[in-house]
Amino acid sequence: MASSPRPKEVKVAYRFQRVYPDLQTGHALTVKATRAEPSALHEMGRRKFGLAAEIFSAFKHTYFTGVHAAEWVELFNGLHLPLQLTSKFGGEDNADGHAVEWLMRGELVALAFASVKHQKTKHWSLGIGIEGAVIDKIHRPDTILLLDPSASEPGFQAFNARMRLPVSGAGGRSAKSNLVKPSDAGKRKPVTWLYESMEWNAEDVRLLAAVRIRRTDTS
């Protein structure tokens, strides 16, 4: 008696999303902290003493001019906070691959990026999460979730902008192994992301730097 053919295995595909665990969504986005801590940060420009005042004093000269990634890390390290910063720059350090790996771990990553078209748009944003597809149990991240200071405050979600890989074309999701492992730095072409937010027209950008922010005073 001939055996019946085995049913074709179906690959299960779905979208996933991970965000920094201390963020609390609602009418306004909040973070796990005491009332005194958010108040101090909100009024840091008027504070004369305390940590918020020290941070503002260290960075106030960059308020209107902006800051490059290397200087940002140097100024931050000078404050001697219980934070460890790890920085990667552009294609030579594979900033793209490191940023995605860190965000997949649920960590915060400050991102500096520039417009591919005219290089006039150079901007900082905070990566708070990652999104992508799961196909046959393999996670394939394709979107970085951002908390962008130039966009409006998010409601009932943790992000107000995003950077996603285009569906096709150079640097797109169809390209093989775009987001390579961090150890493969310098072995791939630059990744082009599509930056999107409610306030601005979508534009192609490339990462200039990725800076991981990790607390060192937790058990």
Disulfide bonds with the S-S distance in Angstrom:
none
